[in-house]
Amino acid sequence: MSTTLNAAAAVFNPQLSASLHNDICRRGWAGLAPDLNFEESTTTWWDTHGSECNATVASRLAPQLIQFLKQARIVRPDLHDQARSNFFFYLRGLASPNSLIPDWPVVDPEEPDASRYVILYHVTLLMSHPVGLVIDQHTLKGQVMQSLTIDDTIVEQSQRPWVPLQDILAAYLNMIDMGKITSEENPANKVDYTALDASERAAIIAGTWKPKVGPYESPWLLNPHSQAILDRSVAALENLLEAIEKRMPSSRAEPVSEVPLGTPVAEGAMGMASVAEKLISTNQASEHSFIVKFLRQVDGLLASARPDLRFVAPAVRGAGRRAAVPPILLFRGELRDGTTAVTTFPGGAWNPFASPYKERTAPFPSGLWIAEHKVDNPNYDNACRLLLPDRVVLAPPGRTTQHYAKTTDGFLLEQPGAKGEGLSAGLYQTSCNVFVGRHEVLLFHVLEHWVRRVEDGTWAVDEHGVAGGMEKWVEADESEAMAEKYRLPYTW
């Protein structure tokens, strides 16, 4: 797998990075110790470690990193026992001078420059053999390495992209702003006491029991989704329908042979709210899951759309039917004859979904799936995956063998017969994620992308909605310019 992610290096901005760092630190402190003044309870890293740093590793650090460390704030050492906390859900905090430059290979065992890689922050204990937010001093770019032994990417470590520190910190602030990660006082108070065993309940009565709070929990909590994420997803679909309707002809050119989005008329067909209730009654989703909340909110939205609006993306329409088993098909792909398009993953029955859905083999109905949704409260229950059918993936006769389609992080998608997600399941996804653990793309990013493709004219609109049929998706692989139009912003 080759990468084309080699854009001009963005300049590392120590002042901006320190400002973002301090904002995250301040928000975490507000959740941990809201009664203690942040400025009075913190100091700069340099005020605490500067003398030691000057005596040990300062000469091996880039001047820009030292500028950053002179502005970035940390909790005062005398308050550590009173308010022990992590900097962020994924990061324990800025490293001490003696652990900034490790004496073991971080990225490349053959690297001759022993000072090249700096572990600026150590990660929390989410995985075994944790590493940290690593800065390459040759480029002053960084990436978060959760573990030396557990790799959730589908590319070699040497190929992972590097991004400026301020981009990573800005992504983390965005997670806080969106409510994906929250800072709350005393996460130990969230213990489910009904789940404790007899000895633990006896310890509570004796006053000797202390809740076990993971070292990565205080004061940060990772939520499957948030109200802001739900609102943004619903708004994105609303904007998509509005953008399509504005461009549809004022009257239908011909009768519509299919039911409109979400109309429960055919046998077995259901409105979106009814699908949500079915998911609950069959234990496929919980009352608090993203998909149930989303389906309930968009039910009226879809029902009020123009009756002749069928396609919200090329050959992709509202499912409007009973969901089978998770993961859940949200918008299904439809061929020109009205039948459901299928994805068979040429070259092998590869399954894009995680356990416990691995047992299912191809074909899968094409379309947009809420991927890997589980009842047990997954970390990203609004993540999705687009599956494209064979006629898109397999090159038609006479077509060039040159390929251009890329993942969001800029890797050429594996083609049919190769191991990996390929164009069948890899469009919009990332091969690796240098911000957080790898996961499917969030639904609102895809819907907002579809809005942009309608508004900029990449996708034409006819009397039935977005035009072009399944063949329209081929253009993602036809040229560099079109491949770029089918990539999403690279973020968490």
Secondary structure, DSSP 8 states (H G I E B T S, - for coil): --B----------HHHHHHHHHHHHHHHHHHH-TTS-HHHHEEEHHHHHHHHHHHHTGGGS-HHHHHHHTT-EEE-GGGTTTS---SSSSEEEE--HHHHS-SS-SS-TT-S-TTSEEEEEEE-TTSSSEEEEEEETTTTEEEEEEESS----SS-GGG---B-HHHHHHHHHHHHHTTSEEE-S-GGGG--GGG--HHHHHHHHHT-------TTTSSEEE-S--HHHHHHHHHHHHHHHHHHHHHS-SS-SS---S--TT---STTB--HHHHHHHHHHTTSS-TTSHHHHHHHHHHHHHHTS-TT--EEETTEEE--B---SSSEEEEEEB-TTS-B-EE--TTS----S-TTSTT--S-EE-EEEETT--TT--S-TTEEEEE--HHHHS--TT--S----B-TTSBB---TTSSS-HHHHHTT--S--SSSS---EEHHHHHHHHHHHHHTTSS-EETTEE-S-GGGGGGGGT-HHHHHHT------
